[in-house]
Structure formats: C-alpha cells, structure tokens
Amino acid sequence: MATKQEVIFKLGGEEYGLEIMKVYGIERYQKVTKVPNTPEYIEGIINLRGEVYPIYNLRKKFNMPEKAVDDETKMIIVNSDGMMVGFVVDSVVEIRHIDENFIKPAPKLISGIDRRYIIGVGEVDDRMIILLDVDLILEEEEKDTVSQIVNQVE
C-alpha cells in the first residue's frame, strides 16, 4: 500500500496537507519584519537560527478573511523549488500517512484557492484534506521577488 506523508494544517476551518519531504520545520509564530513594496500576502521576513526566510500569509494568498495571531498560529518552513519560505497557518493538526488510493483529483470549484495549487483531496478518518503542491504555490514572478528580498537582507 503506497502512502504519502503529509503535514496537515488548518486555515479558515478547512484542513490542508503539505508533503512532509518539502517541510523543513514547524515553528511557533514569531514577529515578522515588514519589507516595503511586496505583495500583500508576503508578511515580511524572519531570522530563524541565522537564516532569513520570507514569510507568506496563506490566508491572504488564498483570499480568506484575516485572523488574529494566537497560540495555535504556526509557521511552516518549506522548500519550494529550492527556495526556503515560511507559510503562516492557523494551526498544525498532525503529521499523517494518507493511502494514495484515498487521494482523489481536485474538484473544479474550491473557493478562494487557485486550483493549480492543489494536487488532490485526501480522505482521512472521514475528513477531507486538500493536498497542496508546495512548488506551485509560489509563482515564478513571486520567486524572483522573494529572491530579491532575501538577497537585499543578506
């Protein structure tokens, strides 16, 4: 039985998954240094153990209403096509194996999220988990912007 291991997190009441092999770390939310002239969903940068990471607010990226940061808010540090970035999420639920037989193609309509970002929908214990493609969440133009931000700081 082939499985995919996913980091499952919440955003706006829905559960999403990121392939664990793309996840570098899960961190408590920390203060973000704002960077001028960046898209609204790029909150800024953080310095984590001597490395600078650009931070994306996935709620803003996916056109969801804002939510105040609380004790459950986490930053998931991921490798997106060789670029290390952090995603702000409402909470991290669990790390879970999902049987590939229970992963279905993405439906045509998922509100707020560009379908290109979605690998499929996994079923876990009667829950539907929207599986995201880390490499596609950042578009080429955004990767250039993020690269410039990190290079300015370093």
C-alpha positions, 0 to 999 in steps of 0.5 A: 500500500503506497502512502504519502506523508503529509503535514496537515494544517488548518486555515479558515476551518478547512484542513490542508496537507503539505508533503512532509519531504518539502517541510523543513520545520514547524515553528511557533509564530514569531514577529515578522519584519515588514519589507516595503513594496511586496505583495500583500500576502508576503508578511515580511521576513524572519531570522530563524537560527541565522537564516532569513526566510520570507514569510507568506500569509496563506490566508491572504494568498488564498483570499480568506478573511484575516485572523488574529495571531494566537497560540495555535498560529504556526509557521511552516518552513518549506522548500519550494523549488529550492527556495526556503519560505515560511507559510503562516497557518492557523494551526498544525493538526498532525503529521499523517500517512494518507493511502494514495488510493484515498487521494482523489483529483481536485474538484473544479470549484474550491473557493478562494484557492487557485486550483493549480495549487492543489494536487488532490483531496485526501480522505482521512478518518472521514475528513477531507484534506486538500493536498497542496503542491508546495512548488506551485504555490509560489509563482515564478514572478513571486520567486524572483521577488522573494529572491530579491528580498532575501538577497537585499537582507543578506 
